[in-house]
């Protein structure tokens, strides 16, 4: 099912330019690519914040995984 969005002429023109630059079939495909890239960027930002928080606490990622595994085991045991 197709939906319509109302955008300013300026935004419309930018979308059309990007569509051509990215060689997208249509604006919908372009928007899907943009959404994926946005999500990747957010994930990258979260990863950096997470790494910084671990470093501030003096915990390596391996130590974090071990602690997380123990917590999962405890939660599983409590639910059983």
C-alpha positions in Angstrom: 0.0 0.0 0.0 1.3 3.4 -0.9 1.1 6.5 1.2 1.7 10.1 0.5 3.7 12.6 2.5 3.6 16.4 2.2 7.0 18.0 2.1 8.1 21.5 1.1 9.3 22.1 -2.4 12.9 22.5 -1.1 12.8 19.1 0.6 11.2 17.5 -2.5 14.0 18.9 -4.7 16.6 17.6 -2.3 15.0 14.2 -2.3 15.0 14.1 -6.1 18.7 15.1 -6.2 19.6 12.5 -3.7 17.6 9.9 -5.6 19.6 10.6 -8.7 22.9 10.7 -6.8 22.2 7.4 -5.1 20.8 5.8 -8.3 17.7 4.8 -6.3 14.7 3.5 -8.3 12.4 5.8 -6.5 12.1 8.1 -3.5 10.7 5.3 -1.4 13.9 3.2 -2.0 16.0 6.3 -1.2 14.1 6.9 2.1 14.6 3.2 3.0 18.4 3.7 2.5 18.4 6.9 4.5 16.5 5.2 7.4 19.0 2.3 7.4 21.9 4.7 7.5 20.2 6.7 10.3 19.8 3.6 12.3 23.4 2.6 11.7 24.6 6.0 12.9 22.5 5.8 16.0 23.8 2.3 16.7 27.4 3.6 16.2 26.8 6.5 18.6 25.3 4.1 21.2 28.3 1.8 20.8 30.7 4.7 21.5 28.7 5.8 24.5 28.6 2.3 25.8 32.4 1.8 25.3 33.0 5.0 27.1 30.8 4.0 30.0 32.6 0.7 30.3 36.0 2.4 30.2 34.9 4.8 32.9 33.9 1.9 35.2 37.1 0.0 34.3 35.3 -2.9 32.8 36.3 -4.7 29.6 33.7 -5.9 27.1 34.6 -9.5 28.0 34.0 -8.8 31.7 30.7 -7.2 30.8 29.6 -10.2 28.8 30.5 -12.5 31.6 28.4 -10.4 34.1 25.5 -10.2 31.6 25.6 -14.0 31.3 25.5 -14.5 35.0 22.5 -12.1 35.2 20.7 -14.0 32.5 21.3 -17.3 34.3 20.0 -15.9 37.6 16.9 -14.5 35.8 16.3 -17.8 34.2 16.6 -19.7 37.5 14.2 -17.3 39.2 11.6 -17.7 36.5 11.8 -21.5 36.6 
